[in-house]
Structure formats: structure tokens, C-alpha cells
Amino acid sequence: MRLSNSVVVRVLNLRKSFGKREVLRGINLEVTEGEVFGIVGPNGAGKTTLLRIVAGLLKPSAGEVEVLGFRVPKDVDKIRRFVSYLPEEANLYGRLTGFENMKLFAMTYFGSKNIDEIVRLGVSIAGISEQDLKRKAETYSKGMSRRVAVASTLMVKPRLAILDEPTVGLDVVSARYVREIIKQFAKEFGTTIIFSSHNMFEVSKLCDRVALIHSGRIVAVGSIEQILADAGAGDLEEAFVKLAGGENA
């Protein structure tokens, strides 16, 4: 499997099972450089498993995965130098300040090099005052914590950022801010971003292309406009229900 220069992630016939339970069933997709790509589907569809394999955190049961020309899992140590991953339930260290959390995250990528510069970028991405960032993270609201976590993931300027449900559980204002962070960062730095969501409105506002996933299978891939046209649907939610065979999503 050869990777063209513009393709950041390529997945071919990917399968993943846990015991007798098959979670991913022949996934095929490509993500190109600089795009915001959404993995969309209900809870239990396989979104997190797919993202964790691409991030090099899980081994596939079968199939091929390439990230930036490297094989998963063979080249996982090389991949991790270029990929930043935000899990759905990412938590800050409560007894550290926001600044200290950012600094710790930066050090895992770069050791002691350019830490202050990296954290300054993180502060600007998070949009939180320096006074608040000097407080312990255990005093933060969920929205503030998520802003710091998303900013930490992006401030290291990865070639590929993988964000699992980055706005889950957030209020409307915080969720909108996180979406704007993602959109602006991708535009400014050319970072390829893959994120998962079950929020069809969010995906419609943010993504260049999406993959709709249901019961471990991709049922559609393309731009929002293309998927709506192919499904004969008025919105992404209707398209998903039609393409998933009318099953409860």
C-alpha cells in the first residue's frame, strides 16, 4: 500500500475484535492533508476504537493502517512524534494549575525545548485569562477544563490531531468556542484534524468531509453536500438514518 503525498491517513479493510465481539468491520477511508474530517455516529458505533487505532494506541485485528506514511502498529513510535490525541474523557491533573498542565503536556512531546513558546500558544488557543490559568485545575468548570485540554493537544502543532468527542458534555457557549478553536487552528497551521462526534449539527458546521459509521461499518464518506444528495436527505441526521437502513441511531 503506497501513500500519496496528500494523504495523511489511509485505512484499508480495517477490522477490530475484542474477544468474539467485532467492533470494526472492514473500514476503508482516507484523510487528506489539512482537512477537518469527522467520524460521525451513535455511541457504540466504533468511533473511539477507530481513532485509537489510528493514534497507535490499539492494534488492529486485520487490515492495514498508514499514518503519514508509517504503518500501524509497526511504526507506532515514529507516528507518535507527529500525532496528538485527545481522548473523550481526558482529564487535567487537578492539583496542577492550567499552566502546569500545559507545560507537562508540552514536555511529553519536546522535552525541555521551547516550552515557554509552546505554552504561550496554548494560552492563546484556550482563550482563558492568565489569572485563571494560575488556579488549580480542580477548580475549573468542565468547559474550562476542556478548553485547556484541546489547547494542549493543538499547541504542539502536530501534523495530525485526533480529537475524540471534543465537545461532549459542554454547554452551548463552551462547545461553540471549542469548535471555533478547531476550525481556526486547522486554517492557520494546516494541521489535519480528525474528530469524532454524535452531534450532527456540529459536524455540519465544522467538517470538510465526514464518514458516517454505524455498527462498525462506514455507510457513507464525503462532503456534507455529497452525502445529502446521495441519500436524498434534507439534513445529515436524516441521511444517517436512511443510510443506516432505518435502524435506530
N, C-alpha and C positions, 0 to 999 in steps of 0.2 A: 504494500500500500504506500504510494508516494504522495507527499503532501505538497500542494502548490503554495506559492509564497503568500497568497492572500488568505489561506485557510488556517485558522488558529486551532480549531478543534475539529477532528473528524472521528465519527463513531460509526462502526460497521458491524451490523448484526450482533449488537451487544446483548448479552444475557446475564442475569444475576439471580441466583437462587440462595435462599437461606434454608438449609435442610431440604425438605420436599416442597417448600413454598417458592414458586418462581415469581420474582418481583419485577424483573425487566425481561421482555420477551421479543428480542430481535429489534433493538433500537438502531435506527440509521439517521444520522444528521450531520450537518456541517455548520460551523460558525465561522464567519469571516472576520478579518481584522477590522477593528474599530466599531463594530456594531453592538447595539444593545439587544440581546437575544433573550426572549422569555421562554421559560419552561412552565407551561400552564396546565393545571389540572387539580382535581379534588384531593383531599387528604387520602393517603394510601395509594395514590396513582403510581408512585415510583420516582417522584421528583427528587427527593433528597438522596435516594440511593444513586440515581444517575449523576447528580452533582458531586457526590462523594467519590465516585469512581473517577470522574474527570479530574478532580482535585488530587487524585492519587492516594486517597485515604481508604479505599476499598479495592479489592482485587475483583475483576470481572470473572464470572464463571465460564464465559465463552465470548468470542468476538474480538474485535480489535478497536483500540482507542489510541489516537495520537493527539498530543497537545504540543503545539509549537515545534512539530517535527519529531518529538520524543515519544517513545512507546510507554504506555501504561500496562503493567506496573514496572516493566524492566528499567526504565529511566526515571523513576519517580524522584530520586534525589536531585536530578537536574531540573525536572519540571518545577519543583517547589521553589526554586530560585526566582522563578518568573510568575508564579501564580499566588494570589492572595485569596483566602477562603473565609467567608463569614457564615458560620452555622446559624440555623434558625434560633437556637436557644443560647446564642453567645452571651456570656455574662462578663461584666467587668470585675476586676478584683475590688471588692467593696471597701477594703481598708486602705486602698491606694487612691490618690486623687485622680482626677481626669487626666491631668498632665502626666502623672506617673504611669497610668495605664497606657497612654500613647507612647511614652518613652520605652516602656517594656516591650510593646509590640514592635516598635521600630528596631530595637536591639536584636530581636529574634531574626530579623532579615539582614541587618547590616552590621551587627556587632557594635562597635563604638564610633563608626564613621558617619559623619553628617547628621547626627541625631537631632541636634537643635533645629537644623533646617527642615528636616522631615517633620518634626513635631509642629513647627510653625505652620507648615502646610496643613497639617491635621487640624490645627486650631481654626484656620480659615475655612476649611471644609465643614467642620462641625457647627460653626455659627453660634458658639457658646462663649460667653464672656470669660475673660481670664480669671475673674474673681470666682466664678462658678467652677472653673476647671481646677482651682486650688482646693476645692472641697473634696471630701472623700466620696467615692462613687456610691457608697451605700446610702447616701442622702439624695441621690438623683431620682427623678421620675423615670418611668420606662422610656419615655420619649427622649430624654436627655441621654440616658444610657445607650440607646440605640444610635443616636447621632454620633456619640464618641466611638462606638464600635464600627459603624460604617466609615467614619472618617479615618480610623486607624487602618482599616482594610485598604482604603484607597490611597492614603498619603504616601505609601511606599512606592507608588507609581508602578504597579505590576503590569506586565504585558496582558495578563488575563485576571480579572476579578470575578470571583464566583460568590454570589450572594443568595443565601437560602432564605426565602420569605423575609426580606429585609424590613418590611413594614408591618409584619403580623402583630396584632395586639395594640397598635399605636392609635392615638386619637387622630382626627382628621387633619389637624394642623401639622402634627409631627410627621404623619405619613406623607403629606404633600411635600414637606421640606426634604425628607429623605429621597423622594422621587426626583426632586429638583437637583439634589446633590449628585445623584447617579447620572442624570441627563447632562448636566453641565460638565461633570468630570470627564465623561466619555468624549464630549465635544472638544474640550480644551486639551486633553492629553492623548487622545486617540486610543485610550485603553479599551480593549474588548471586554464587555461585561455580559455575563450570563447570570440571570437571576430567576428564581422560581417564585410562583405566586398562584393563589387560587382566586385572586381578585381580578376579574375580567376588565373592570373599568381601569384599574391601574395599568394593566398590560396594554390596553388600547392607547393610553396616554403616553407611554414610555418607550415601547419597543419598536425597533426597526423590523424585526421578524419574530415570529413565535413558533413554538412547537406545542401542539395540544397533545397531552398524554393522558391515557385512560387505561386503567388496569394493566399497566406495564407496557403498553404499546403506544407508539406515536400514531395519531389518527389524522394529523394534518401538520404541514410545515409551510410557512410562507409569510408574506406581509399580511397585515390585518385585512387590507382591501382584497387581496387574492383569496384568502380563506373565506371571507364573507361571500365573495362572488361564487366561488366553487360550491359553497354549501347552500347558496340561495337564502342567506340569512340577513337579518337586519342589524344584528349585533353579535359580538363574539360569544356571548352566553348561549344564544340560540344556535349558533354554528356548532358549538361544542356538543350540545345535546343531540343535534342531528347527526353529527359525525361519530358520536359515541354510540350510535344505534338506538337513541331514545332512552338509554338506561339512565337511572338516577345518578346525577353527577354531584 
